[in-house]
Amino acid sequence: MKPRISFGKMMACAAAFLLLTPAAQAQGRAEELHFTVDWQMNAPLSTGFADKIGVWGMNFEGAYDVTSRWSVGLFLNFHTNHRYIGRQTLALSPTESLTTDQQRSAYQLPFGVQAAYKLYDGTHFKPYVGAKAGAAFVRNTTYYGTGGTYDEGWGFYIAPELGFRVYPSKDCRFGFHVAGYYNYMTNRTATLLDGIDGQSNVGFRVGVTF
């Protein structure tokens, strides 16, 4: 097995980068800086490894308004999908076989840059189109019997999205965020007999913005 990466340390560093970089660039214009925290649902499309819809995800964003319509910033999100497969016999090689059930888990951690364009800059309702791009770390794990095997790797990440923000009052920075997205990752992994060469997902996010 490959040495395990500390997800806590990775996410702490990425979150610090996400929060501190825009703040350093936006000194003196704090009113143009916004943050978003979302709960995230994710449904894999192009793989049968862990293809069940998952609700175990979060999304974090920091954005700076460069004009009244355009914003740029950084993002970090993570998600886990699971799939259970009943007991079966797997042919590992011409002379080896394994009879077991499986619990599969697919973990995704993309992060990078983002841009968004407001379709309508209303007082309370602000729909937008946007895109995220960057790197993605994935770990796919198959648990069986008393052990398991996993593979992990890095790839490129791209994700267009369509969403809107709703603000209760004109002078309030706090609001609600809803978005739907599609993403694609170029990661390659393999566990037992299952190999994944690229992966796409669809999902939506619901959260708060401030």
C-alpha atoms as an extended CHARMM CRD file, in Angstrom:
* protein
*
       210  EXT
         1         1  MET       CA              0.0000000000        0.0000000000        0.0000000000  PROA      1               0.0000000000
         2         2  LYS       CA              1.0460000000        3.5800000000       -0.5540000000  PROA      2               0.0000000000
         3         3  PRO       CA              1.6920000000        5.7380000000        2.5490000000  PROA      3               0.0000000000
         4         4  ARG       CA             -1.4360000000        7.4650000000        3.7650000000  PROA      4               0.0000000000
         5         5  ILE       CA             -1.8080000000       11.2250000000        3.3720000000  PROA      5               0.0000000000
         6         6  SER       CA             -3.1130000000       13.2130000000        6.3430000000  PROA      6               0.0000000000
         7         7  PHE       CA             -6.4070000000       14.6580000000        5.0840000000  PROA      7               0.0000000000
         8         8  GLY       CA             -6.5820000000       16.9360000000        8.1360000000  PROA      8               0.0000000000
         9         9  LYS       CA             -3.2890000000       18.6110000000        7.3050000000  PROA      9               0.0000000000
        10        10  MET       CA             -4.1200000000       18.8130000000        3.5960000000  PROA      10              0.0000000000
        11        11  MET       CA             -7.5090000000       20.4220000000        4.1880000000  PROA      11              0.0000000000
        12        12  ALA       CA             -6.1420000000       22.8060000000        6.8370000000  PROA      12              0.0000000000
        13        13  CYS       CA             -3.4730000000       24.0700000000        4.4290000000  PROA      13              0.0000000000
        14        14  ALA       CA             -5.9040000000       24.3580000000        1.5310000000  PROA      14              0.0000000000
        15        15  ALA       CA             -8.4800000000       26.1690000000        3.6870000000  PROA      15              0.0000000000
        16        16  ALA       CA             -5.8400000000       28.6160000000        4.9440000000  PROA      16              0.0000000000
        17        17  PHE       CA             -4.7770000000       29.3050000000        1.3490000000  PROA      17              0.0000000000
        18        18  LEU       CA             -8.4150000000       29.7630000000        0.3520000000  PROA      18              0.0000000000
        19        19  LEU       CA             -9.1830000000       32.2380000000        3.1250000000  PROA      19              0.0000000000
        20        20  LEU       CA             -5.9670000000       34.2190000000        3.4150000000  PROA      20              0.0000000000
        21        21  THR       CA             -4.9890000000       34.8190000000       -0.2240000000  PROA      21              0.0000000000
        22        22  PRO       CA             -8.1050000000       36.7940000000       -1.2580000000  PROA      22              0.0000000000
        23        23  ALA       CA             -7.9780000000       38.7300000000        2.0190000000  PROA      23              0.0000000000
        24        24  ALA       CA             -4.4000000000       39.7870000000        1.3710000000  PROA      24              0.0000000000
        25        25  GLN       CA             -5.3080000000       40.9980000000       -2.1060000000  PROA      25              0.0000000000
        26        26  ALA       CA             -8.4260000000       42.8490000000       -0.9800000000  PROA      26              0.0000000000
        27        27  GLN       CA             -7.1370000000       45.0580000000        1.8330000000  PROA      27              0.0000000000
        28        28  GLY       CA             -9.0890000000       48.2790000000        1.9650000000  PROA      28              0.0000000000
        29        29  ARG       CA            -12.0060000000       46.8780000000       -0.0820000000  PROA      29              0.0000000000
        30        30  ALA       CA            -13.4360000000       44.2790000000        2.2780000000  PROA      30              0.0000000000
        31        31  GLU       CA            -16.9750000000       44.9390000000        1.0310000000  PROA      31              0.0000000000
        32        32  GLU       CA            -16.0110000000       43.2900000000       -2.2910000000  PROA      32              0.0000000000
        33        33  LEU       CA            -14.8590000000       40.0710000000       -0.6210000000  PROA      33              0.0000000000
        34        34  HSD       CA            -17.4000000000       37.2590000000       -0.0870000000  PROA      34              0.0000000000
        35        35  PHE       CA            -17.3410000000       33.7500000000        1.3470000000  PROA      35              0.0000000000
        36        36  THR       CA            -19.6730000000       30.8000000000        0.7500000000  PROA      36              0.0000000000
        37        37  VAL       CA            -20.1280000000       27.5750000000        2.7270000000  PROA      37              0.0000000000
        38        38  ASP       CA            -22.3090000000       24.8270000000        1.2160000000  PROA      38              0.0000000000
        39        39  TRP       CA            -23.6010000000       21.3430000000        1.8950000000  PROA      39              0.0000000000
        40        40  GLN       CA            -23.0730000000       19.2970000000       -1.2660000000  PROA      40              0.0000000000
        41        41  MET       CA            -24.8310000000       16.3210000000       -2.9290000000  PROA      41              0.0000000000
        42        42  ASN       CA            -22.9430000000       14.3630000000       -5.5980000000  PROA      42              0.0000000000
        43        43  ALA       CA            -23.9510000000       11.6770000000       -8.1340000000  PROA      43              0.0000000000
        44        44  PRO       CA            -21.2040000000        9.8470000000      -10.1100000000  PROA      44              0.0000000000
        45        45  LEU       CA            -21.9050000000        9.3760000000      -13.8250000000  PROA      45              0.0000000000
        46        46  SER       CA            -19.0230000000        7.6150000000      -15.5490000000  PROA      46              0.0000000000
        47        47  THR       CA            -17.9440000000        4.8980000000      -13.1220000000  PROA      47              0.0000000000
        48        48  GLY       CA            -19.5040000000        1.8550000000      -11.4880000000  PROA      48              0.0000000000
        49        49  PHE       CA            -16.9870000000        1.7840000000       -8.6480000000  PROA      49              0.0000000000
        50        50  ALA       CA            -19.0140000000        3.7890000000       -6.1130000000  PROA      50              0.0000000000
        51        51  ASP       CA            -22.0320000000        4.9540000000       -8.1060000000  PROA      51              0.0000000000
        52        52  LYS       CA            -24.5470000000        5.6910000000       -5.3370000000  PROA      52              0.0000000000
        53        53  ILE       CA            -25.6960000000        9.2770000000       -4.8160000000  PROA      53              0.0000000000
        54        54  GLY       CA            -23.8420000000       10.6960000000       -1.8420000000  PROA      54              0.0000000000
        55        55  VAL       CA            -24.7430000000       13.4990000000        0.5560000000  PROA      55              0.0000000000
        56        56  TRP       CA            -21.4170000000       13.5270000000        2.4380000000  PROA      56              0.0000000000
        57        57  GLY       CA            -19.8510000000       16.6540000000        0.9980000000  PROA      57              0.0000000000
        58        58  MET       CA            -19.0340000000       20.3040000000        1.6630000000  PROA      58              0.0000000000
        59        59  ASN       CA            -17.9650000000       23.2540000000       -0.4960000000  PROA      59              0.0000000000
        60        60  PHE       CA            -15.9850000000       26.3660000000        0.5460000000  PROA      60              0.0000000000
        61        61  GLU       CA            -15.4350000000       29.4490000000       -1.6100000000  PROA      61              0.0000000000
        62        62  GLY       CA            -13.7840000000       32.8400000000       -1.3290000000  PROA      62              0.0000000000
        63        63  ALA       CA            -14.5390000000       35.3570000000       -4.1020000000  PROA      63              0.0000000000
        64        64  TYR       CA            -13.6560000000       38.9590000000       -4.9010000000  PROA      64              0.0000000000
        65        65  ASP       CA            -15.8650000000       41.2440000000       -7.0270000000  PROA      65              0.0000000000
        66        66  VAL       CA            -13.5860000000       42.6830000000       -9.7000000000  PROA      66              0.0000000000
        67        67  THR       CA            -16.5720000000       44.4400000000      -11.3590000000  PROA      67              0.0000000000
        68        68  SER       CA            -20.2990000000       44.6890000000      -10.6010000000  PROA      68              0.0000000000
        69        69  ARG       CA            -20.8750000000       41.4870000000      -12.6330000000  PROA      69              0.0000000000
        70        70  TRP       CA            -17.6070000000       39.5260000000      -12.5240000000  PROA      70              0.0000000000
        71        71  SER       CA            -15.9990000000       37.8270000000       -9.5200000000  PROA      71              0.0000000000
        72        72  VAL       CA            -12.9070000000       35.6310000000       -9.1720000000  PROA      72              0.0000000000
        73        73  GLY       CA            -11.5940000000       33.5960000000       -6.2790000000  PROA      73              0.0000000000
        74        74  LEU       CA            -10.5830000000       30.2440000000       -4.8420000000  PROA      74              0.0000000000
        75        75  PHE       CA            -12.5200000000       27.1230000000       -3.8850000000  PROA      75              0.0000000000
        76        76  LEU       CA            -12.1290000000       23.8770000000       -1.9620000000  PROA      76              0.0000000000
        77        77  ASN       CA            -14.6610000000       21.0550000000       -1.6830000000  PROA      77              0.0000000000
        78        78  PHE       CA            -14.7220000000       17.3940000000       -0.7170000000  PROA      78              0.0000000000
        79        79  HSD       CA            -17.0830000000       14.4800000000       -1.1800000000  PROA      79              0.0000000000
        80        80  THR       CA            -17.4230000000       10.7570000000       -0.4400000000  PROA      80              0.0000000000
        81        81  ASN       CA            -19.5700000000        8.2250000000       -2.3130000000  PROA      81              0.0000000000
        82        82  HSD       CA            -20.1720000000        4.6240000000       -1.2420000000  PROA      82              0.0000000000
        83        83  ARG       CA            -21.3810000000        1.3490000000       -2.7580000000  PROA      83              0.0000000000
        84        84  TYR       CA            -21.9580000000       -2.0710000000       -1.2050000000  PROA      84              0.0000000000
        85        85  ILE       CA            -21.5490000000       -5.2310000000       -3.3220000000  PROA      85              0.0000000000
        86        86  GLY       CA            -22.7950000000       -8.5780000000       -2.0070000000  PROA      86              0.0000000000
        87        87  ARG       CA            -20.7350000000      -11.7200000000       -1.6500000000  PROA      87              0.0000000000
        88        88  GLN       CA            -19.2440000000      -12.9970000000       -4.9320000000  PROA      88              0.0000000000
        89        89  THR       CA            -16.2090000000      -14.8360000000       -6.2740000000  PROA      89              0.0000000000
        90        90  LEU       CA            -13.6070000000      -12.6850000000       -8.0150000000  PROA      90              0.0000000000
        91        91  ALA       CA            -10.9790000000      -14.1540000000      -10.3660000000  PROA      91              0.0000000000
        92        92  LEU       CA             -7.8170000000      -12.2620000000       -9.4200000000  PROA      92              0.0000000000
        93        93  SER       CA             -5.5710000000      -14.2820000000      -11.7620000000  PROA      93              0.0000000000
        94        94  PRO       CA             -5.6170000000      -17.6230000000      -13.6190000000  PROA      94              0.0000000000
        95        95  THR       CA             -4.6490000000      -19.3550000000      -10.3490000000  PROA      95              0.0000000000
        96        96  GLU       CA             -6.1710000000      -17.0560000000       -7.6840000000  PROA      96              0.0000000000
        97        97  SER       CA             -9.7270000000      -16.2360000000       -6.6710000000  PROA      97              0.0000000000
        98        98  LEU       CA            -11.3580000000      -14.3770000000       -3.7870000000  PROA      98              0.0000000000
        99        99  THR       CA            -14.8620000000      -14.9120000000       -2.3960000000  PROA      99              0.0000000000
       100       100  THR       CA            -16.0710000000      -11.9060000000       -0.4050000000  PROA      100             0.0000000000
       101       101  ASP       CA            -18.4660000000       -8.9930000000       -0.2080000000  PROA      101             0.0000000000
       102       102  GLN       CA            -17.2010000000       -5.4470000000       -0.7720000000  PROA      102             0.0000000000
       103       103  GLN       CA            -17.7270000000       -1.9870000000        0.6810000000  PROA      103             0.0000000000
       104       104  ARG       CA            -16.4160000000        0.6300000000       -1.7340000000  PROA      104             0.0000000000
       105       105  SER       CA            -15.6720000000        4.2720000000       -0.8930000000  PROA      105             0.0000000000
       106       106  ALA       CA            -14.6290000000        7.0240000000       -3.3120000000  PROA      106             0.0000000000
       107       107  TYR       CA            -13.1860000000       10.2060000000       -1.7910000000  PROA      107             0.0000000000
       108       108  GLN       CA            -12.6990000000       13.4100000000       -3.8360000000  PROA      108             0.0000000000
       109       109  LEU       CA            -10.8600000000       16.6010000000       -2.8490000000  PROA      109             0.0000000000
       110       110  PRO       CA            -10.7500000000       19.2190000000       -5.6410000000  PROA      110             0.0000000000
       111       111  PHE       CA             -9.4650000000       22.7760000000       -5.1810000000  PROA      111             0.0000000000
       112       112  GLY       CA             -8.3290000000       25.6710000000       -7.3350000000  PROA      112             0.0000000000
       113       113  VAL       CA             -9.5960000000       28.8920000000       -8.9320000000  PROA      113             0.0000000000
       114       114  GLN       CA            -13.0870000000       29.9980000000       -9.8960000000  PROA      114             0.0000000000
       115       115  ALA       CA            -14.8530000000       32.7460000000      -11.8420000000  PROA      115             0.0000000000
       116       116  ALA       CA            -18.5240000000       33.7700000000      -11.9960000000  PROA      116             0.0000000000
       117       117  TYR       CA            -20.6780000000       36.1760000000      -13.9900000000  PROA      117             0.0000000000
       118       118  LYS       CA            -23.9280000000       37.6110000000      -12.6100000000  PROA      118             0.0000000000
       119       119  LEU       CA            -26.7780000000       37.2220000000      -15.0840000000  PROA      119             0.0000000000
       120       120  TYR       CA            -28.8850000000       39.7060000000      -13.1310000000  PROA      120             0.0000000000
       121       121  ASP       CA            -27.6360000000       42.0130000000      -10.3800000000  PROA      121             0.0000000000
       122       122  GLY       CA            -30.8630000000       42.4820000000       -8.4460000000  PROA      122             0.0000000000
       123       123  THR       CA            -31.3380000000       43.7290000000       -4.9120000000  PROA      123             0.0000000000
       124       124  HSD       CA            -32.3760000000       40.3660000000       -3.4740000000  PROA      124             0.0000000000
       125       125  PHE       CA            -31.9370000000       37.8090000000       -6.2730000000  PROA      125             0.0000000000
       126       126  LYS       CA            -28.5960000000       37.3420000000       -8.0810000000  PROA      126             0.0000000000
       127       127  PRO       CA            -28.3940000000       34.4260000000      -10.5670000000  PROA      127             0.0000000000
       128       128  TYR       CA            -25.0150000000       33.6040000000      -12.0990000000  PROA      128             0.0000000000
       129       129  VAL       CA            -23.0220000000       31.2170000000      -14.2980000000  PROA      129             0.0000000000
       130       130  GLY       CA            -19.5630000000       30.1510000000      -13.2520000000  PROA      130             0.0000000000
       131       131  ALA       CA            -16.7320000000       27.6740000000      -13.5950000000  PROA      131             0.0000000000
       132       132  LYS       CA            -14.1540000000       26.0870000000      -11.3220000000  PROA      132             0.0000000000
       133       133  ALA       CA            -10.7960000000       24.6370000000      -12.4130000000  PROA      133             0.0000000000
       134       134  GLY       CA             -7.8170000000       23.1940000000      -10.6140000000  PROA      134             0.0000000000
       135       135  ALA       CA             -6.4060000000       19.9740000000       -9.1760000000  PROA      135             0.0000000000
       136       136  ALA       CA             -8.2340000000       17.0040000000       -7.6550000000  PROA      136             0.0000000000
       137       137  PHE       CA             -6.9790000000       14.3940000000       -5.2150000000  PROA      137             0.0000000000
       138       138  VAL       CA             -8.9480000000       11.1220000000       -5.0850000000  PROA      138             0.0000000000
       139       139  ARG       CA             -8.7270000000        7.9640000000       -2.9880000000  PROA      139             0.0000000000
       140       140  ASN       CA            -10.7500000000        4.9010000000       -3.9690000000  PROA      140             0.0000000000
       141       141  THR       CA            -10.9200000000        2.1430000000       -1.3650000000  PROA      141             0.0000000000
       142       142  THR       CA            -12.3360000000       -1.3950000000       -1.4420000000  PROA      142             0.0000000000
       143       143  TYR       CA            -12.9260000000       -2.9850000000        1.9810000000  PROA      143             0.0000000000
       144       144  TYR       CA            -13.3910000000       -6.7640000000        2.1280000000  PROA      144             0.0000000000
       145       145  GLY       CA            -13.1100000000       -9.3560000000        4.8780000000  PROA      145             0.0000000000
       146       146  THR       CA            -10.7540000000       -8.0460000000        7.5360000000  PROA      146             0.0000000000
       147       147  GLY       CA             -8.7090000000       -5.9090000000        5.1540000000  PROA      147             0.0000000000
       148       148  GLY       CA             -8.8840000000       -3.8540000000        2.0310000000  PROA      148             0.0000000000
       149       149  THR       CA             -6.9820000000       -2.1510000000       -0.7450000000  PROA      149             0.0000000000
       150       150  TYR       CA             -6.9200000000        1.3870000000       -2.0700000000  PROA      150             0.0000000000
       151       151  ASP       CA             -5.3980000000        3.5450000000       -4.7580000000  PROA      151             0.0000000000
       152       152  GLU       CA             -5.0150000000        7.3150000000       -4.8800000000  PROA      152             0.0000000000
       153       153  GLY       CA             -3.7880000000        9.9500000000       -7.2710000000  PROA      153             0.0000000000
       154       154  TRP       CA             -3.9670000000       13.4750000000       -8.6480000000  PROA      154             0.0000000000
       155       155  GLY       CA             -5.6720000000       14.8270000000      -11.7360000000  PROA      155             0.0000000000
       156       156  PHE       CA             -7.0930000000       17.9310000000      -13.4360000000  PROA      156             0.0000000000
       157       157  TYR       CA            -10.5360000000       19.2200000000      -12.3940000000  PROA      157             0.0000000000
       158       158  ILE       CA            -13.0530000000       21.3320000000      -14.3410000000  PROA      158             0.0000000000
       159       159  ALA       CA            -16.6160000000       22.1870000000      -13.2820000000  PROA      159             0.0000000000
       160       160  PRO       CA            -19.1820000000       24.5500000000      -14.8630000000  PROA      160             0.0000000000
       161       161  GLU       CA            -22.0930000000       25.5560000000      -12.6370000000  PROA      161             0.0000000000
       162       162  LEU       CA            -25.3220000000       27.5460000000      -12.6000000000  PROA      162             0.0000000000
       163       163  GLY       CA            -26.6810000000       29.0540000000       -9.4120000000  PROA      163             0.0000000000
       164       164  PHE       CA            -28.1460000000       31.9960000000       -7.5620000000  PROA      164             0.0000000000
       165       165  ARG       CA            -27.8280000000       33.9150000000       -4.3120000000  PROA      165             0.0000000000
       166       166  VAL       CA            -30.7530000000       35.3310000000       -2.3470000000  PROA      166             0.0000000000
       167       167  TYR       CA            -30.3400000000       38.2080000000        0.1360000000  PROA      167             0.0000000000
       168       168  PRO       CA            -33.1360000000       38.9030000000        2.6710000000  PROA      168             0.0000000000
       169       169  SER       CA            -32.5050000000       42.6620000000        2.7620000000  PROA      169             0.0000000000
       170       170  LYS       CA            -30.7430000000       45.2380000000        0.6260000000  PROA      170             0.0000000000
       171       171  ASP       CA            -28.0580000000       46.1550000000        3.1530000000  PROA      171             0.0000000000
       172       172  CYS       CA            -27.4150000000       42.6270000000        4.4750000000  PROA      172             0.0000000000
       173       173  ARG       CA            -24.2600000000       40.7650000000        3.4000000000  PROA      173             0.0000000000
       174       174  PHE       CA            -25.6630000000       37.4640000000        4.6410000000  PROA      174             0.0000000000
       175       175  GLY       CA            -27.6320000000       35.4260000000        2.1050000000  PROA      175             0.0000000000
       176       176  PHE       CA            -28.4600000000       31.9580000000        0.8180000000  PROA      176             0.0000000000
       177       177  HSD       CA            -26.7240000000       30.1080000000       -1.9970000000  PROA      177             0.0000000000
       178       178  VAL       CA            -28.0370000000       27.3750000000       -4.3440000000  PROA      178             0.0000000000
       179       179  ALA       CA            -26.1120000000       25.9060000000       -7.3030000000  PROA      179             0.0000000000
       180       180  GLY       CA            -26.1540000000       22.9590000000       -9.6760000000  PROA      180             0.0000000000
       181       181  TYR       CA            -22.9140000000       21.6950000000      -11.2140000000  PROA      181             0.0000000000
       182       182  TYR       CA            -21.1940000000       19.1870000000      -13.4720000000  PROA      182             0.0000000000
       183       183  ASN       CA            -17.5530000000       18.2330000000      -12.9960000000  PROA      183             0.0000000000
       184       184  TYR       CA            -14.9320000000       16.1030000000      -14.6760000000  PROA      184             0.0000000000
       185       185  MET       CA            -11.6660000000       14.7720000000      -13.2140000000  PROA      185             0.0000000000
       186       186  THR       CA             -8.8070000000       13.0910000000      -15.0880000000  PROA      186             0.0000000000
       187       187  ASN       CA             -7.6500000000       10.9250000000      -12.1500000000  PROA      187             0.0000000000
       188       188  ARG       CA             -6.6970000000        7.2750000000      -12.7160000000  PROA      188             0.0000000000
       189       189  THR       CA             -6.9760000000        4.6710000000       -9.9420000000  PROA      189             0.0000000000
       190       190  ALA       CA             -7.3780000000        0.8860000000       -9.6060000000  PROA      190             0.0000000000
       191       191  THR       CA             -8.4470000000       -1.4030000000       -6.7170000000  PROA      191             0.0000000000
       192       192  LEU       CA             -8.8910000000       -5.1900000000       -7.0180000000  PROA      192             0.0000000000
       193       193  LEU       CA            -10.4820000000       -5.6610000000      -10.4740000000  PROA      193             0.0000000000
       194       194  ASP       CA            -11.8630000000       -2.1310000000      -10.8060000000  PROA      194             0.0000000000
       195       195  GLY       CA            -10.0040000000        0.5840000000      -12.7090000000  PROA      195             0.0000000000
       196       196  ILE       CA            -11.1710000000        4.1820000000      -13.1190000000  PROA      196             0.0000000000
       197       197  ASP       CA             -9.8010000000        6.3480000000      -15.9230000000  PROA      197             0.0000000000
       198       198  GLY       CA            -11.4390000000        9.7570000000      -15.5040000000  PROA      198             0.0000000000
       199       199  GLN       CA            -14.6610000000       10.4830000000      -13.6640000000  PROA      199             0.0000000000
       200       200  SER       CA            -17.6040000000       12.8750000000      -14.0090000000  PROA      200             0.0000000000
       201       201  ASN       CA            -20.3070000000       13.8560000000      -11.5220000000  PROA      201             0.0000000000
       202       202  VAL       CA            -23.4260000000       16.0050000000      -11.2610000000  PROA      202             0.0000000000
       203       203  GLY       CA            -24.8240000000       17.5130000000       -8.0900000000  PROA      203             0.0000000000
       204       204  PHE       CA            -26.1200000000       20.5360000000       -6.2790000000  PROA      204             0.0000000000
       205       205  ARG       CA            -25.1300000000       22.7280000000       -3.3500000000  PROA      205             0.0000000000
       206       206  VAL       CA            -27.1600000000       24.5780000000       -0.7460000000  PROA      206             0.0000000000
       207       207  GLY       CA            -25.5600000000       26.9360000000        1.7550000000  PROA      207             0.0000000000
       208       208  VAL       CA            -24.9420000000       30.4300000000        3.0080000000  PROA      208             0.0000000000
       209       209  THR       CA            -22.9500000000       33.3560000000        1.6500000000  PROA      209             0.0000000000
       210       210  PHE       CA            -21.5760000000       36.3540000000        3.5300000000  PROA      210             0.0000000000
